[in-house]
């Protein structure tokens, strides 16, 4: 409700006051969780930590980039995630995924709340300059107790490599999930934020095992190509719409899974181009949907709660329709 009603922040002092207030709310829930742990009231502790994580995320988004509290808030999120694992009785795992060239990816893993059937899973990639703990802390209130297993990894761990290696590293993550007995290997999706949405697109194109993708649909590369053409020709609007349409949808046509594109707000995907891409895909009968984050009137703050609910609701729906009757298979 706070994010929905936030229309403006009255100056630096007003903004700082809101940051402090939400950080204090997070601290209060954090301490309440510790008290509940001492009383062995694990469900109440879990609820308090989820509230703390959401409050810290609100404060983090309200804070300016140079705000000295930003580092403290990130540390509080990480501490909350670590303490949170105590209330889940080891269900929350910090895992190391072996990859090529003896490299390893550190990730957080949370299995779905599912006992009878193999559950779908999602590889979640943080946006650039965001830690894996920060993304995991934000997503926990969305995925806890749900029907999706989640593996959360850092953008930096998969992006700082030569072209093509990022896809290989993400395939290693998919291999890891496929080997988990509680995961249905035919129902694994990928979700990327910011520039990680580009990584998610390239990965879904390169690895046909991906069953659903929340990505940029190839629009980032399209925009770069279009800008390069304009710069080299020193002209604008010289390419007709049919050619633009073909270029815009060229990469997404290589995808063999449902796609959700998050456009507008502070993301990298242009809303106008995303709407055109959706129209192209509708005409070509490609399963691509579009969602737009709800922003404050100033365009500064995103209602991440409603956005995350929309994204993971879509993932759960799409992955539910793939291999719905696959039971957990014994591993050799």
Helices and strands as residue ranges (DSSP letters): H 2-5, H 11-38, H 42-62, H 69-87, E 92-98, G 100-102, E 104-110, E 119-125, H 132-143, E 148-153, H 155-159, H 165-179, E 183-192, H 196-206, E 210-215, H 219-233, H 241-250, G 252-254, E 258-263, H 271-283, E 288-292, H 304-320
